[in-house]
Amino acid sequence: MDKKNNDLSRREFLKRLGIGTFSAAALMGLEPITTIARELEDKPQIPTDGDNLMTYRVNRHSGDKVSLLGYGMMRLPQKDRKIDQDMVNQEVDYAIAHGVNYFDTAPVYHGGQSEVATGIALSRHPREKYFIATKMSNQNERLWDFDKAKEMYETSFKKLQVDYIDYYLLHSIGGGGVENLKGRFIDNGLLNFLLEERKAGRIRNLGFSYHGDVEAFDWLLDRDDEYKWDFVQIELNYLDWRHASTKGGWKHDADAEYLYNKLDKLGIQAVVMEPLLGGRLARVPEEIADQLKAERAEASPASWAFRWVGTLPNILVALSGMTTMEVLQENVQTFSPLDPCTDKEKEMLERIADQMAGFPVVPCTACSYCMPCPYGVDIPGNFSYYNNAVTEKLLPLPPKSSPDYAERLLKYQKGYEKTLKAEAWASKCMDCEECLPKCPQQIRIPNQLARLTELLPPES
């Protein structure tokens, strides 16, 4: 058979298997055997146990059958400004009953209480029913000390009530670049310790989460022969796919397309954070919502974003911070089973991403790493209100000479006063810059708050 006919036969073969356009490497003849085998292995699996229709992916290193929807424990339900443990238990019970088995937390979430709440909720279930992911959150320089970092690691086991951790991550590498990475994990011997813990079985899968300077991302992956990463967590959604580097982050920040493709080439599966971009892709502008409804009348904007992420074959799990039972139920439905995006739908979402990239929003994902502010400013709350105003086309304001300028400004200010308490206003920022090194998106927070302050009503 000649080359041309061979290529045509292989295209037809892939088409019949349902492998889409994200598998361009296979279609182009790059590593055809391993690429095709990997995609076949990663095709979503639907179990047959009762009503559970959750979509699963197989971890190629451990063989874990992981729910494509993962539960992010960073934004847990609260009551009287404390974690509502009863509600957490109810939501975890529902998630597990409907096939969700990946739960992601960290020592720094909820002021250190997320691991405790996660441990309480999950320990009520058989250990084989769930996978726990937590992190080495030693971003603070005082925790670069090996003994202090080791204490954080050991405390996670106690809080989570486990004797092994399924997925352990170097948390938020990239901030501060390679020099910061080496100080946190290399020079102090901490990464070597974690590698030994993996050998001993106390860590089943070792990876890292990435924000910021892509040189740090590349530095770790270029040493994969030495470290043998089991997975890597990246921010990925249909907007960040080709527009992440234009959002105002680090000068070396990279689009998600680059991050995903590098992992795919190395055979390392990706765990996805921010599939909704901090909720922004669940609250799209009206004209974009209309485009989505025209294709699928009953589908929510959030379900579109999740389906796009889940269509990528090298995704192991997509995390969602499901604060309410309603959100949890909707997301479970989206993934039970996942209906992959068609080529036509992917092209539409690409056009929508190009549209949205032009909106002048603050690239905040509401992770709250910047909090608490020593002066009481609700930093993510301010940015969320501003971004929603942009999404709803209340902002940017027209010229002051415009007849509706005063009306729109007043509407913005009235909504701001209802949404945020006066002590949490942007105007309370004292430009101390304590928040700057904490922000994974590297937003110039005081500058952005000063811009928001210009729109505020006079304080009484």
C-alpha positions, 0 to 999 in steps of 0.5 A: 500500500502506498503512503497516500492510501495508508494515510487515508486508511488511518484517517478513516480508522480514527474517524470511526473511533471518534477521535477528534481534531485535538489529535492532530499529532496522530493525523499528521503522522507524529508518533502514530502508534503511541498517540493512537494507543494513548487516546484509545486508553483515555477515551471516557469510560462509562460504568454500568453500576446502577444509575452512575453514568459518570465519565471516567479516565484512566491514570496511565501511571497508577491505573486509577479510574478517575472521574472526569469531574473532580471536586475542588474543595477551595470554595466550600459552603459556609455558615456564619463565616465558617465552613458548614460541615453538615453541608460539606458532608451532604455534598460529598455524599451526593458526589460520591453516590454519583461517581465523583471520586477525586477531591482536591484540597490544600493546606492554605484553603479556607485558612487551613480548614479545608483539609480538616473539612475534607477529611471529616467528610471523606472519612465517612466513606470506604477509602477505596471510594475516593482519591485525595489530592493535596499540596505542598503549599510552602509559598511563604519563604519561611516554609522553605525550611525543610523541617517546616515544610515536612511538618506541613506535609505530615499535618496533611495526613492527620487533617485528612485522616489518611495514611497515604495521599493519592495525588500530591502536588508542588503547589503553584510553581511559577510565581517568582520563576525558576529561582523561587522554584529552586528555593522552595523545592530543590536547594532544600532537598524537599523534592528529593524527600517527596520522591522518596515518599512516592517510592515508599507509597505514602504518595501514590502520584506526584505532580505540580500545579502551575501559575505564572512564569512558564520558565518554571513549568518548562524547567520541571518538565525538561527534567521529567526523565529524572522526576517522572511526573505522574500528572500536572495541574494547569489552568485550562479553559476555552478562553485561556487556550489561546488568550492566557498570555494576553490577560496581564500575567507574568511576562513569560506567561503561556497560553493553555494550548502550549501547556497542554501540548507540552504535557501531551507530548511527554505523555503526562496527563493534565488535571484542570483547574479553572475550567470556568475561569473563576466563574466567568465562563458561567456568566457570559455576556448576553450576546454570547449566551444567545450564541450558545442557546442557538446551538443547544437551547437547554445547555448552560454556559458552564456546561459548554465550558466543561464539555470543551475541557472534557473533549480534550483526550489528555485530561485526567480530571477537571476540577470544579469548586461546587459550593452549592448542591445546585451547582454540584447537581448540574455539573454531575449531570454534565459529566454523566456521561460527558457529551464531547464537543463536535468540531463545529461546536469547538469552532464556535467556542474558538470564535467566542473566545476571540470575542471575549478576549477583547473585554477589559476585565481584571483577570481574577479567578477569585482564588482568594490567595490574596486574602485576608487584606490587612485593611479589610478590602474584599479584593476578589469581591471588588474584582468580581463586581467590576467584571460582572459589570463589564459582562453585563455591558454596564462598563465601560462607561460612555464619554461624560458628554454622553446623555446616559453617562450619569445614569449608568455610573449611578447604576454601577455605584448603587449596585456596588453599595448593595454588593460590598460593605463599606469597609471592604471597598476598593478605596480602603486599599493602602497600597501596602502591596502585601497581596502582590506576591500571593496572586497566582495571576500576578495582577497588579492589585493596588493599581486595579483597586485604584482604578475601581476607586475612581468609579465609587460614590463619595463615602459618607 
